[in-house]
Amino acid sequence: MVVMKMKFPFQKRVKLAQGLWILSWCATVAGATTFTLGCILKTELRRRAEVMDNQDIHIVPNTLMIVGLASLGINYFASKICQDALDAGRFPRWKNFLKPYFAVSCFFTVLMLLAVIMSYAMKGSLESSLKAGLRNGIRFYKDTDTPGRCFQKQNIDRLQMEFQCCGNNDFRDWFEVQWISNRYLDFSSKEVKDRIKSNVDGRYLVDGVPFSCCNPSSPRPCMQYQLTNNSAHYNYDYQTEELNIYLRGCREALVNYYMGLMNTIGAGVLSIFLLQGSVLVSLRLLQTAMEAVAGKENTEIETEGYLLEKGVKETIMEYLDPVLKFLLLKNQVEEGSAAATTTPT
Amino acid sequence: MAVGKVTFSKVEREKLAEVLWLLNWISVVTGTILFGLGLFLRVEIHKWQEVMSEQGILYVPHMLITTGLAACCINFFGGKICLDCADTNKFLRWKLVMMPYIICTFFFTSCVLAGALMCYGIRSQMEESLFMGLRNAMRYYKDTDTPGRCNLKRTVDLLQIQFQCCGNTGYRDWFHIQWISSRYLDMSSSAVVDRMRSNVEGKYLMDGVPFSCCSTFSPWPCIQQHLSTSSTQDKQSQQLNLWRRGCRQALLDHYTGIMQSIGLTVLLIWLFELLVLTGVRYLQTAMENVLRLGDPESESDGWILENSLAETARSNFNIIKNLGKCYQVDDDPNINVPTAAAEEELPS
């Protein structure tokens, strides 16, 4: 059962070859674009690597970069093949190359689609990585004298100002953590001693947030401390006050930012995938049409081109057979040697 | 005695015309670069226009934009002319236009030079403008309910965060103004009333700064209030807490850097334009001399000025002086000339 059989008169073959040549050069540019998009995504993810707990999400940009490089090679060969296709003398030398070429090209094209699907599917992994990373960042905010953590304060401050967010889920995360280091607390003061005693772990907890949570759009000078105490500030109600500090949590802000970036990149890669797919389909049709001409005296006859000679399932089995045989052969040898060792006994 | 006399053979003239055609097209590209630079500077100044008191600084980018557009038009026109100048017949078409064209190009080249020099000379005016503008912006920081000033707080906060600066000259500028609006002060509190009474103008002054002055590089939580009386912290380590630089200095450095690079590029473009102008002048004089000699195949001289600089200036000055003398009676050639009939009458 042949898949997608089409008739190709001589003129149509010529047009197909010409169109394919242009298309393959466009696809080369598109491949370079995919590589660039992968690099951009990787750079953006690395910039905020300090607030991410694991690097699992990096599989998306890595895949895009690999696919981009591979498609450069695939499309280069595609343009060379279609240039030689109409020349009956030069086309036969590509004969043995084409079967593995199509296998590899299909693999990388499917990988492109997988990268796009992964970028949507890994949202949960990204979110949990950010949750753990931000929690650590907030916990180690005060440790500016501990090697390895001395830049956490700077990173968190810059992050909160740039993404206009505060804390992990929201600003209340700062109430549960001691973010003022003991080095800067006056232990002779009664107020400090009371606060530390009132806490089970002996931590100095305040209902205040760092200055980087302050919203510049507020009409009022920023109120950082005693946020839940209405009487501490004149004309202040913490439940209705919206503009004073950023109400959004940094996890939500970062997830939105990265998902937006990956959506845009995903849309671009999807269109590049369609372009690449059309290049491969056209090349296959051209190859089968030209193979029917081989050996004939009149090269201008009408021929048939098809995508797959047998059905989809049979073609897959045909490709997987050598792989399976290699594995099965190994097993057969092992079974044979096992039988040989067991029978004598 | 001509200035810069060079002899051109026919082949050399044609080559000069071709080279000038190419240079004119490159000049069109540099003209667009000039236009782009002017546009970029305009956008950069527009970003922080609220903290500048006078808008006179805008004439620098406007000058660059107009000169860039003029460069594109003049050099596009010049490319057409130079291509035709290789052939003596086609040159006749442009003969009358050449002199005004060269004068226009000379004028606009000097505008380019003026633009480049302005970029370097604007610094003191900008400093003055920034000083006044920042002072006003800080004074109106608290007026977030006054129409026309409601965005100043946001602008100043974002400025201090982005440029990592505090106040006009330093953070102490905030101590001299009331930056907390009376709307948010509890007038029933004795502390507030005392503070306002202690001041001659009844302003609520404090030794504190807004949150945007806080430095992100500081290893400790930001201390904004009671800056001159903190006893618990070391005065030395207090230095790191706020941004040390004044915003006037920060903005001045930012704009001076931009304008110096733009000025350098414009100077290079000016030198290139001068080269093109010299080439066109040589081509014009060479072609005119060929026409004067009558033989299109012969060699001709080209120069920048026909006579020396002093003589050319004098003759031009005389032309301008004599422009107004068309109705003078003294120059009438028919007065007091003895005729033959009058001489014949005398002996008889």
HADDOCK unambig.tbl for C-alpha pairs under 7 A between the chains (distance, minus, plus):
assign (segid A and resid 144 and name CA) (segid B and resid 219 and name CA) 5.54 0.50 0.50
assign (segid A and resid 154 and name CA) (segid B and resid 216 and name CA) 5.49 0.50 0.50
assign (segid A and resid 154 and name CA) (segid B and resid 217 and name CA) 6.02 0.50 0.50
assign (segid A and resid 157 and name CA) (segid B and resid 216 and name CA) 6.37 0.50 0.50
assign (segid A and resid 180 and name CA) (segid B and resid 221 and name CA) 6.34 0.50 0.50
assign (segid A and resid 186 and name CA) (segid B and resid 232 and name CA) 6.68 0.50 0.50
assign (segid A and resid 210 and name CA) (segid B and resid 221 and name CA) 6.85 0.50 0.50
assign (segid A and resid 211 and name CA) (segid B and resid 211 and name CA) 6.02 0.50 0.50
assign (segid A and resid 211 and name CA) (segid B and resid 222 and name CA) 6.86 0.50 0.50
assign (segid A and resid 216 and name CA) (segid B and resid 154 and name CA) 5.13 0.50 0.50
assign (segid A and resid 216 and name CA) (segid B and resid 157 and name CA) 5.83 0.50 0.50
assign (segid A and resid 216 and name CA) (segid B and resid 158 and name CA) 6.87 0.50 0.50
assign (segid A and resid 217 and name CA) (segid B and resid 154 and name CA) 5.24 0.50 0.50
assign (segid A and resid 219 and name CA) (segid B and resid 144 and name CA) 5.41 0.50 0.50
assign (segid A and resid 221 and name CA) (segid B and resid 180 and name CA) 6.42 0.50 0.50
assign (segid A and resid 221 and name CA) (segid B and resid 210 and name CA) 6.77 0.50 0.50
assign (segid A and resid 222 and name CA) (segid B and resid 211 and name CA) 6.69 0.50 0.50
assign (segid A and resid 234 and name CA) (segid B and resid 184 and name CA) 5.89 0.50 0.50
assign (segid A and resid 234 and name CA) (segid B and resid 185 and name CA) 6.18 0.50 0.50
assign (segid A and resid 234 and name CA) (segid B and resid 186 and name CA) 5.50 0.50 0.50
assign (segid A and resid 235 and name CA) (segid B and resid 184 and name CA) 6.63 0.50 0.50
